[in-house]
């Protein structure tokens, strides 16, 4: 159903990654994920070693047990993971593109050696503490603070909407200091560091979402990430995570589209398959167009990233365009399925609900719209 045959532009290695991850999702995720979504659970400890064994955790990083794959290979993996569920891709993305990436980019040699090999193997889980309860789109105005006390650091503050928070072995927490914003490696179990899960979610239910609370958390001098000061640190990691979303959204949309096509060919009304009606074919055609365009955007940005030429504005373009396209596809697919579209027997409503969160996290659609607006006019609208 890929009329443009976008995957023909992939290398043999990239197609191998695609097929490997697709098989994992078909065998280990697809049969169980509706149950996880329904129950609001995610078996991270069970899945992390499997993902690590396949080299998917921090797969675009080099050294320290990481696979060192290309940006396009990582994007293809994100696409196949999110075709299973956005929560699965989010787990891999937070582990590799946020927590591991922060340590890899900005950490000391000791921090890298201590955490990255275990995180790459899925033996240790990480989270990334940036967003605060009242500081979502403006992280530079964070309230979490770290102050020096002799050679130690003492952290106080709260982080919210943190994927993997309560199950993480280590948190990368960003805090305001007298020197500027700094990142800190906070092991789970550190006195004063507690977590609490966010419940009653109707989106990303197959994902652990938590609050982090830091009350006089004392850390040694070696806990600070020495390689960066300022907001460019966390924003550099967020660009990595946003890039994965560009591909992942295509996977979620594809799952909805394929479900709609199969249903339209088998569901009969008025004595023939509903796929034979013009209105249904129009819906399917626009889904095909939307996903074809999104796939080309993802591949183009991936090639730019591999060439070292990608810009933050291009990442914003891809994240905004592809998530909105996938959400439109999911909503159209739901109408093809009729009442069956709202049940977890089919993946469509699950993807549709998940994509509402994907539209918001790693930069809301409004923020990415204004990033593009500034690129077009040269005038910042949100400062």
Helices and strands as residue ranges (DSSP letters): G 6-9, H 12-24, I 25-29, H 33-39, H 44-53, E 62-63, E 66-67, H 71-84, H 86-93, I 94-100, H 101-106, H 109-120, E 126-129, G 139-141, E 145-149, E 152-163, G 165-167, E 170-177, E 180-187, E 193-197, E 209-219, G 221-223, H 232-266, E 268-269, E 272-273, G 274-276, H 278-306, H 312-337, G 338-342, H 348-360, H 365-377
